[in-house]
């Protein structure tokens, strides 16, 4: 792990940011439109998201680049905009963070299943290498591989990200199996942590999929299987469809109630995923005692 991140972790649990997608939707992003394209067409609106998190107390904010790999962008006819979208995404979050927070570039899944043969390893490697380098060129402090359902895809993305020389967080999503404690391909937190550690992840974590209470035990299991710091970003409870809206069941205060348990379970980085907002970050920071 790079020295500056090591020092950051030593200072106690690090507060990351909350959701991006639901925040952009609140700012007017239409359903079905590519969120990442807003880096080019509505940068002033995108900047409101990380700025609001920094003002709420986030010490690490991400970038609006979750779907900004060549394979995912091709679904929107934007495969030729990878460099521009990622460069803008990094610059937007850097402006918002100023000297108050670190910026980690977000790298999400390609949207096709490697294990089902929908995409080739070489195609994935090229796509993640392109995105990771574009984010590195934008001046981000680190990279986050997030919401991965297949550890093989996560490792390909991780190796591409590590080639930039930046510290890399590698996260999978636990929403499968009888107890919702496995990734989609059936692997346990222990197996995933061991594979990501062996592949060189600087930080290992979990995000999305379910609420914060369920992630306490997953955090503990990840912590027991690796010597790397643990990153957790849970959803604001279980989503429910009310009318034509997706509503998350947890309030900011209810979410933050579980933060001490998460810290005790070994989390070094704590934030929120779908349905969370700056109020959740304020509540989380308060519970940590900052």
TAHUNOR-V864923 format. One record per backbone hydrogen bond with DSSP energy under -0.5 kcal/mol. NH is the residue of the N-H (numbers start at 1). CO is the residue of the C=O. E is the energy in kcal/mol with one decimal. If there is no record, write none. Layout:
{{NH;CO;E} {NH;CO;E}}
This chain:
{{5;2;-0.6} {6;2;-1.9} {7;3;-2.2} {8;4;-1.8} {9;5;-2.4} {10;6;-1.8} {11;7;-0.9} {11;8;-0.8} {12;9;-1.8} {14;268;-3.8} {16;14;-0.6} {16;270;-2.4} {19;273;-0.7} {24;20;-2.7} {25;21;-2.2} {26;22;-1.5} {27;23;-0.9} {28;25;-1.4} {29;24;-2.3} {33;30;-1.8} {35;33;-0.6} {37;34;-0.6} {38;34;-0.6} {38;35;-1.2} {39;36;-1.8} {40;37;-2.0} {41;37;-1.7} {42;38;-2.2} {45;42;-0.8} {46;42;-2.2} {47;43;-2.3} {48;44;-0.6} {48;45;-0.8} {49;45;-0.6} {49;46;-1.5} {50;46;-0.8} {51;47;-1.9} {52;48;-2.2} {53;49;-1.6} {54;50;-2.5} {55;51;-2.4} {56;52;-1.2} {57;53;-0.8} {57;54;-0.9} {58;53;-2.7} {59;15;-3.6} {60;15;-1.2} {61;102;-2.6} {65;63;-1.9} {68;65;-1.7} {69;67;-0.7} {73;69;-2.8} {74;70;-1.3} {75;71;-0.5} {75;72;-1.2} {76;73;-1.6} {77;74;-1.3} {78;73;-2.5} {81;78;-2.3} {82;79;-0.7} {85;81;-2.8} {86;82;-2.4} {87;83;-2.6} {88;84;-2.3} {89;85;-2.3} {90;86;-2.4} {91;87;-2.1} {92;88;-2.6} {93;89;-1.9} {94;90;-2.1} {95;91;-2.3} {96;92;-2.0} {97;93;-2.4} {98;94;-2.2} {100;97;-2.6} {101;97;-0.7} {102;59;-2.7} {104;61;-2.4} {105;142;-2.8} {107;144;-2.9} {108;66;-1.3} {114;112;-0.7} {117;114;-1.7} {118;113;-2.3} {119;113;-0.5} {124;120;-2.3} {125;121;-2.9} {126;122;-2.2} {127;123;-2.1} {128;124;-2.7} {129;125;-2.1} {130;126;-2.1} {131;127;-2.0} {132;128;-2.8} {133;129;-2.2} {134;130;-1.8} {135;131;-2.4} {136;132;-2.5} {137;133;-2.5} {138;134;-0.8} {138;135;-0.7} {139;136;-1.4} {140;135;-1.2} {141;103;-2.8} {142;103;-1.2} {143;167;-2.2} {144;105;-3.3} {145;169;-3.4} {146;107;-2.4} {146;144;-0.7} {148;171;-1.5} {154;150;-2.1} {155;151;-2.4} {156;152;-1.9} {157;153;-2.4} {158;154;-2.6} {159;155;-2.7} {160;156;-1.8} {161;157;-2.4} {162;158;-2.8} {163;159;-1.2} {164;161;-1.6} {165;162;-1.8} {166;161;-0.6} {167;141;-0.6} {169;143;-2.8} {170;203;-2.3} {171;145;-3.3} {172;205;-1.8} {173;148;-2.0} {175;173;-0.8} {175;182;-1.2} {176;182;-2.2} {180;177;-1.4} {181;176;-0.5} {182;176;-1.6} {183;187;-2.0} {185;149;-1.2} {186;183;-2.6} {189;181;-0.6} {192;188;-2.5} {193;189;-2.8} {194;190;-2.2} {195;191;-2.1} {196;192;-2.7} {197;193;-2.2} {198;194;-2.2} {199;195;-1.6} {200;197;-1.3} {201;196;-2.4} {202;168;-2.0} {203;168;-1.5} {204;229;-2.5} {205;170;-2.4} {206;231;-2.2} {207;172;-1.5} {208;233;-2.1} {210;208;-1.2} {212;235;-0.6} {215;211;-0.8} {215;212;-0.6} {216;212;-0.6} {216;213;-1.0} {218;214;-0.8} {219;215;-2.6} {220;216;-2.1} {221;217;-2.2} {222;218;-2.5} {223;219;-2.8} {224;220;-1.7} {225;221;-0.6} {225;222;-1.3} {226;222;-0.6} {226;223;-0.6} {229;202;-0.7} {230;266;-0.6} {231;204;-1.8} {232;269;-2.7} {233;206;-2.2} {234;271;-0.9} {235;210;-2.6} {236;274;-2.5} {237;235;-1.9} {240;247;-3.0} {242;240;-0.7} {242;245;-3.1} {243;241;-0.5} {245;242;-2.0} {247;240;-3.8} {247;245;-0.6} {249;238;-0.9} {250;236;-1.9} {255;251;-2.4} {256;252;-2.4} {257;253;-1.4} {258;255;-1.4} {259;256;-1.7} {262;258;-2.0} {263;259;-2.6} {264;260;-2.5} {265;261;-1.7} {266;263;-1.3} {267;262;-2.2} {268;230;-2.5} {269;230;-2.2} {270;14;-2.9} {271;232;-2.1} {272;17;-2.3} {273;234;-3.2} {276;273;-2.2} {280;277;-1.2} {281;277;-1.4} {282;278;-2.4} {283;279;-2.3} {284;280;-2.6} {285;281;-2.7} {286;282;-2.1} {287;283;-2.1} {288;284;-1.9} {289;285;-1.1} {290;285;-2.4}}
